[in-house]
Amino acid sequence: MAGTTLAAYAVPSSIAYAQLAGMPVANGLYCYLFAGLAYALFGTSRQLAVGPTSAVALTLASTLGAIAASDPARYAALASTTALFVGLISLGAWAMRWGGIVHFISETVLTGFKIGAGLVIAASQFPMLLGIPRSGHDFSGALAGLAQNILHAHLPSLVLGVAALALLVTGQMKRPGWPVPLMTVALAIALMYVPGIDELGIATVGSIPSGPPGFSIPQFDAQDLNSLLPLALACFLIAYNEGSATARLLASRHGYAVNPDRELLGLGAANMAIALGHGFPSGGGLSQSLVNDQAGARTPLAIVICSCWMAIVLLYFTGLFTRLPQPLLAALVLASVQGMFKFDELRQLRRVSTSEFVIALVTIVAVLGLGILKGVLLAAVFSLAMLIRRLAQPECVLLGRFPGSNHFASMVRYKEAQPVTGVLIFRANAALLYFNADTVMDYMFAVIGGTKEALRLIIVDMSFSTEIDLSTTRMLADLARRVRASGVDFRIAEAHWRVRELLEEEHLDSVLGDLSRSYTVADLVDDLDRPNDPREPRE
C-alpha cells in the first residue's frame, strides 16, 4: 500500500519535474523506475524515496538550455551524462568515506539556499500557470517575462491552475495520507474530456512514448566536461544534502540510524542506473519521502513497489496522461516547493544572530542573482569559508582552577575559576593547524607580554587538537624555546597520542617534556613544586 500510494504521488510529480527540467515527460518516469530499484539495494534509509526533485530539475534546466542549443536529442543526452557524473562523484565520495561532507554546508546557508531556490522555481512556473510564454529559467528573466506578458494571461489556464493548486495545498494540510496529487490529476484529466473544453485552448502534455527505455551509456564530447562537471557537482550537493537531511529526519522519527557513507553509495548507484536508462539527475526528496512514510513504508520494499508501478504505467497507461493540462503540472511544482520557504527559520536567525541572518540573506541574493547552479556552488564555498574563518581565528582563553578540584575552565566564562599563581594556562578552542598556528602564538605572546607577575610555568592545553600538522609542530617548538629562554618552564597538556607521536618524531621532548603519555593540566600544576620531577625536560 505504501509503494502504491507513493506511485500515485510520483507519477504526476515526475511528469511535472521532467517538464521543469526541460526533459520529455516520460524521462521523469524513467528516473523513478530505475532510482528506486538501485537505492533499495544500497541505501540505508527505510522511507527515503529517490526520484526527480524540483531544485535539481531547475538547476539542470538553467544550465543545459544554453549548452544544447535547442537540440532536444542533445539536451536529453547531456542530462543523462550529468546523471552519470553525479553517480561517479557520489561513488568517489563513498570510496573516500566522505559521508560527512553534508555537514560542510551550514544550516544557515541551507536556509538561504532553500528560500532562494524556492523563489526561482516558483517564478519559473508562473508562466505555465498563467498560460503565457516562458522567458528563461533564471529569476530576473522569469520576472521580466511575467511583467511583460501578465496582461495576456490565459484565463481558463489560470482558473484551472489556481483551482488545482488550492486543492493540492488543502489536501496536503487536511488529508496528508491521501493520494491527493493523483486524485487532482484524475479530476483534471476527466475535466479535459468534457465536450467543448478543447475550444478553451488549455495546453496539455501531449503524447508520451510507451514502454521502458533501452539501456545505453550516455555519449558526450570532451568539450562538454567544462560545463557538465560543475553542473554535476551542484546537482550532487543539492541531491545529497536534501536526501541526507530527509533520511536523518525519518530515521530519528522511527528510531534507527542511517549510514552517511552508504547514502553516498545509494545516491551514486541510483544516478548511474538513471543515466543508463535515459533519465536525469535525481535524489531523495522530502515531499515524496514524507508521502512514503505517511503511507506506512517501513522498508525499502515500498520504493521497489513504486518502481514496479512505474513500469506498469510505462507499458500500459501512458495514453491516460496525454490530456494532462500544463497548468496542473505548474500547480504540482508550486505545491511541492512551498516547504522550501523557511521564513520562520529566517526570523529565528534574525532574533538569535545578526551575522547568521546576514549570511542567509547573502545566500538568497546569490541564488536569485546568479542562478541555482552558481548559487549552490557559492553556498558550498561560502560554508567552507565560514568554517575556515572560524578555525583560522579560534577563540583563545586562559584557564583557571575551580577551588578544591582538579577541574580547569575559562576564567572569562566561569567567574569561580581562579588563576594559578605563577602559571598561565592557554587553550585554543579549535584544532591547531597551519592556518591558525601563528594567530594562536601571537595571542599567547600578547598575553605573556601583558602579564605583571613573575611566571614559572606556561601550559598549552591541546585537548581540541586530535591531530596536528608540521606547521603547528614548529610553532610549539619555537614557542617553547622562546619561553624557556626567558627562564619560564613550558609544557603541553591533554595531548592526544597522535599529537605526541608526531612531536616525538620531531625530537621535541627536549623542549616540551615527557611525551610518553598525556598529562592533565592538574598533573602539571600540582607537580610544579615537586623536586626531581621525572617529567623535567632532558637537556
N, C-alpha and C positions, 0 to 999 in steps of 0.2 A: 504493500500500500504506500509506503514512503517513497519507493522508487517511482511508482506510478504518479503520485502527487507531484514529485519533483519534475517528471517528464511533462506533466500538464503545465507547469510553470516554464520549463526550459524551452519547449518548442516555440512559443511565441516570442519569448525574450531573446532566444538565439537568433531568430529571424530579424528582430529589431536591432540587435547588436551587430549582425552582419551588415545591415544597411548602414549603421553608424560607422563601421569600419570601411565602408566603400566596397564591400565584397558582395558577390551573389548570395542570395538568402540561403541557398542550400548549403553553403560553406559553413554557416553558423551551426547547422545541424551536424555537419561532419565533425566539428570541434567537440561537441558533446558525445558523439558516437565513439570517438577514439580516446578522448581525455579521461573519461570515467573509467574505462577498462584499464588503462595504463596506471592511473593514480591508485586504483584499488589494489593493484599488485604491489606497489612500492611505498605508498604514503602511510602515515600513521594516524591520521585523523579518521574517526568513525563517521563523522557527519559532513565533512567538507565536500562540497560539490564543485568540481572543476569544469569550467567551460568559459565561454566568452564573457568579458566584463566590460563595462562602459568606458572606464578610464583607459584600459589597454586598447580598446577598439578605436577610440578617438585619437589616441597617440599614434596609432598606425595610420589612420586616415590623414592626419595632419602632415605626415612626412612622405608617404608613398605617392600621394597625388602629384607632387612635383617631380618625383623620380620617374613614374610610369608614363608620363606624357600622354594621358588619356588612352592608353592601350590596356583594355581590360584583362587580356591574357597575361601581359607582362605584370600588371598590378597583382593579379592572383598569384603568379609565380614568386614575386618578391615578398608577398605576405607569407607564403609558405616557407620561403627561405628565412624570413625573420623568425618564424616559429622554430625552425631548425637551429638558428643561432641562439635563441632563448634556451632551447633544450641543451645545447652544448655548454653555454655559460652556466646553467644550473648544474649540469653533471660535473663540470670542472670545479665549481664551488663545493659540491658534495665530496669530490675526491680530495679537496684541500680541507675538508671539515670546517667550512665557513658558515655553518648554520647560524652562528651568532651575528652574521652580517646585518640582519634585520634591525639589530639594536643600534647600529651606527646612525640611523636616521631618527632623530629625536621626535618625541611625541608632539612637540611644539611645531616643528617643521611639517610633520604629517598633518596636523590640524589645518595649517595654512594651505598645504597642497590639496587636501580633500575639498576645502571650500572653493579654492580657485579652479580646480578641475571640474567640480560640480557646476560652477557658473559657466565654464567653457562648454561643457556637454549640453547644459540646458539651452544656451544660446544657439548651439548648432541644431537643436531640434525644433525651435520655434518656427522656422520657415516651413518645415514639413507639417507642423500642426496647423499653420495658417494657410497652407496650400499656395505658398509663394516660392519663387526660385531661391535656391541656396547660394550664398555668396562666400564660400570658403569655410574652412574648419577652424580658423583662428578667431579669437574673441572679438577683436576690433572689426574684422571683416564681416563676421556674423551680425554684429550690432549695426554696422553701416548698411548692410543689405536689408536688415529688418526695418531700419528707419526709412530706407528708400522705397520699400515695397509694402509697408504695413497697410497703407490705404487701399492696396489692391488685394487684400486678404480674401480668400475664397470662403464665403460664409458657410456653405454646407460642410467643408472640411473642418473649419474652426468649431462648429457646433458638435460635430462627431468627435473630434479630438478632445475638446473640453469635457464632454459628457463621459468619454472613456476614462479620461484622467480622474475625474471626480469619482467614478465607480471604482477604479483601481485603488485610489488613496483611501476611500471609505472602507472598501473591503479589507485592505491591509490592517486598518485600525480595528474594525468591528469583528471581522472573521478571519484572523490570521491563519487558521488551519485549513481554510477552504481554498480550492484552486481558482481563486478569483481571476487571475490573468487568462486562464483557459476559458472560463465562463464568459469573460468580456470579449475574448476573441470569437467565441462561438456566436455570441449575440451580434457582434459587428458583421461577421460573415453572413449570418442569416439576414441581417438588415440589407446587405448589398444585393440580395436576391429579390428584394421587394420590387414589383413592377414599377418602372419609371425611375428607379434610383440611378440608373446609368446616365440619365439626362442631367443629373446634377454635376457630373464631371469630377467626382471624387477619385483621386489617383489610387491605384491598387498595386499590389506586389507583382502580379503577372505570373507567368508560368514558372514553375520550379522543376528542375530535372529530377526524375525519379531514379531510385536505385542507389546503392552505395557507390562511392568513388573508387577508382582504381588506385593502387599504390605506386608511387614513384618518388625518386629523390629529387627535390627541387633543384632547378637549374638556375644559375646566376652567373654574371660576369664579374671578373676581378675588380673592375672599377666601381661596382656597386658596394664593395665592402666598406668604403669610407662612410657611406650613408647608412648602411644597414646595421653595422656593428654598434654605433651609438644608439640607434633605434632599438636594437635588440637588448642592449644594456638597460635602457629606460623601461622597456616592457618587462624585463626581468625584475627590476627593482619594484615596479608597481605591483606586478603579479605576486612576487614573493612576500612583500610587505602586507598586502591585503590578505593573501591566503594564510600567511603565518599568524597574523593577528586574529583572523576568524577561527583558525584551528585552535589557537590557545584559548579563545573565548569559549568555544564549545567544549573543549576538554575540561576546563575548570568547572563548567556547568554540570558535567557528568562525572567528574572525579577521576579522570585518568590523565596521563601525560602524553604529549606529542614530542617527537624527536626532531629538532630543527634540521639536523643533517639529513635525516630520511625525508623530510619535507622537500628539501632541495632535490633529492633523488626522484621523488614522486612528481614534482613540477617538471623536472628535466625529462622524465620518461613520457609524461603527458604531452609535452610540446614536441618531442621527437615523433611520437605517434601521429600527432596532429599534422606535422609537416609532411609526413609520408602520405597522409590521407587528404591533402589539399585544403587544410584548414588555415587558420591564422592564430597568432599568439593568444593564449588563454591562461587563466589562473583560477584560484579558488575565490569566488565572490561571496560577499557577505549575504546579499539578499537571497540567492538561491540556496546557500547553505542553511540559512535560517528556515527556509521553506522545508528543506530536507529534514532538519531537526524537529520542527514542529509537527511534521507528518509522522514522526515516530522512528526515524532511522537510528539504529544502534550499532550497525556495522557497515563497512563499505559495500556490502551487497546491494544497498539501495541505489548507489550510483551505477552499479553494473546493470540493475534492472532498468534504470533510466536510459542507459546506452542501448539496451535491447529495444526499448520503445522507440528510440531514435531510428534504429534500423527498420523497424516496422513502419514508421511514418515515411521514411525514405522509399520503402518498397511499395507501399500501397496507398498512402494518403496525402501525397504532396498536392494532388489536384484540389483538395479541400481548401488550400491556402492561397490559391491563385487570385481570389477576390478579396484577400485581406487588405483593408484600406490602409494607406500610408499614414494618415493622421493617428490611427490607433498605434502604430509602431512608435511614433513620436511620444505618444502618451505613455507607452510601456517604459521607454527610456527615462522620461521625466519622473515617472513614479519610482523607478529604481534608484535614481540618484538623489532623491530627497534626503536619504540618510547620510549623504556626504556633507550636508550643510551643518557643521558642528558649531553653530553660533553660540551655544551655551558654553562650549569649551573655550571659545574666544573670549567671552565675557569673564570666565573664570581666570584666564590668563591675565586679563586686564586688572582684575582685583588682586591677584597674587604677585605678579611680577611684570613690571613695565617693560623690561628688556625682552622677556619671552614674548610678550604681546607684540612688540615691535618686530621681532623675528618672524612671527606668524604673519603679520601684515606684509612684510617684505616678500615672504614666500607667495602669498596670494597675488601680489602685484607682479611678481616674476612669472607666475603661471599665466596670468591674464595677458601680460605684455609680450612674453617670449613664446608662449605656447606650452602645451603639456610636455612635449619631448624635452625641450631645453629647460622647462620649469622643474621637471623631476630630476634631471641631471644636476641642475643648480641646487636643488634641495638636498641632494645627496652630498655634493661638495660643501654646501653650507653647513650641514650637520657635522661633517668631518672637521671643518674649520672651527666650529664651535668647540668640538671635543679637544682638538689640538690646542686651541687658545686656553681652555681650562687647564690642560696639562702643562702648557708652556709657562703659565703664571699661577702655579699652585699656591694655595693658602699655606703659609708657614706660621707655625705657632711655637710659643715657648711653653713647656710643660712644667707644672708644679705638682707637689705631692699632697694627697689628702692626709691630714694629720692622723697618725696612728695606723696607717695602712701602707701597703705596697702598691697602691694604685696612683698613677700619674695621669693628668689630664690638662687640657688647655687652660691656662690661667685667665684668658680672656672670657671664655665661656663659663668656667666654673670658678666663682669667686672664692670658694673654700679651698681651692688648690693653692698651696703655699710654695714660694720659691725655696730652693735648697741653697743654703749659704755657700758661696764659692763655686757653684755649679750652674752651668747653662745647659738646658736640655732642649734641643731643637727637634721639630718634626715637620716634614713637608706632607701635607695631606693629599698626596698623589704619588704615583710611581716616579722615581728619579730616572730620567732618560736624557739622551743627548741634547734635546731641545729645551730642557728646563734646568739642567745641572748648573749652568753659570748663574741663572736667576736665583736659585736657592743659595749658592755660595755667596753671591753679593748680599743677600739678605742676612746671612749669618755674620759676615764681616761688618755689616752696618750695625747689627745688634751688639757684637763684641766691642766695636769701637765706641759705642754709647754707654757701655757698662762702667759704672763708677767703682764698684767693689773689686777687690783682687780675686782673680779666678784661679781655681786649682784644677778644674776638670770641665771639659766640654763633651757632651754626649749628643750623638745624632741618632734619633730613633728611626730605624729603617723598616718599620712594620708595614708600610704601604708599598714597599718595593719587593715583590717576589722574585724579580729578575732585574738586572742592571746591564748596561752596555759599557763599552770601553771608555766612552767619554765620562760617564759617571764614576767609573773606577779611578780615572786620572784626577777627576775633581776631588774625590775623597782623599786621595794620596796627597795632592797639593795642599788641600785644606789642613790635613793632619800635620804635614811638615811645617807649614807656616805657624800653626798654633803651637806646636812643640818648640819651635824656635823662640817663641816668646815666653817659654817656661811653663806652659799650661799643658796638662795631660789631655789626650784626645782619645775617645772610644766610640764605637758604634754598638747599638743595642737592637735587639729584636730582629737580627739579620737572618733571612731565610737561607737554607743550606746552599741553594744555587748561587746566591749572592756571595756567601763565604767561600764557596769553591772557586769562583772567578777571582776574588781578592787574593786567595792563596796562590793561584796560578800566576798572579802578577807579583808575588812575593812581597805583599804589603803587610804581613803580620808584624814586621819590624816597626811599623809606624801606627798600626791600628790595634795591636794587641793580639791576644789569643783568638784565633778564628776556628778552633776545633769544634766549638759548639756555640749556640746562640745564648747570649746573656740578656737578661731583662734590665730595664732601667734601674729597678730596685737593686739588682745584684751589684751593678757598678757603683751606685751611690752608697750602698751600705759598706762596700769594700774599700771605699776611698781612703780611709784612715788605717786600714788593716796593714800591718807591717809584713814585708816579704811576700807580697802578693804574687802568687804564681802566674797571674794573668798580666804581670808587668811586661811591656814590650821588650823583646830581645834586642840588644844593641848589635 
